[in-house]
Amino acid sequence: MKKLQRILAILGVVLLLALYASTMIFALSGSENSIGWFKASIAATIIVPVLLYAYMMIYRYLKNRNK
């Protein structure tokens, strides 16, 4: 179980770093769709960690409830 948690944590960090990098790339690019992609990237940067935190809270609640 600990190994799975560590792997998921590393995947989460990689995902967040990719989101931050894409935000910078979209902000600096000059294409006509860059504003839309930039807004989507900012939204994902906020929403993904919030959802991960919510999933962890639900998991802890359900895990403790079954004991």
Secondary structure by P-SEA (a helix, b strand, c coil): caaaaaaaaaaaaaaaaaaaaaaaaaaaccccaaaaaaaaaaaaaaaaaaaaaaaaaaaaaaaaaac
